[in-house]
Amino acid sequence: MTGQPELEAIPSAEVAAADIRAVTALLIAALAADGTSTIRGIFHLRRGYGHLLPNLATLGAEITTIPGGT
């Protein structure tokens, strides 16, 4: 067997995070996933990495937040 094995796509999902490390990992997974993911608990990310979402959007990530949402 030669070459690289074919990788399966990561499906999108609705997930929730309990802390900043979890929400950061889920955000990275969501960026790599096919489709639209929903992450609850994003306030953890805003508290610790306030500029991350705008920076990712600048790089081309399509991120939508819901005012008052978690």
C-alpha positions, 0 to 999 in steps of 0.5 A: 500500500502506498500513499496517504490513507483517505481521511473521513470528514469530521461532521458538524455538531451541537456541543457544550463546553464547561471551561476555556480549554474545552471551548477552545478545543471544540472551536478548533474541531468546529473549524475543521468540520464539514457543515455548521456547528453550534458551541454553547459556553462560548462565554468562556472563550470571550473571557480568556481569549477575547480577540480570538473570534475576530482574529479567526474571522479575519483569517476567513472563518465564518463565525456567528455569535448570538447576542445573549447566547451562551 
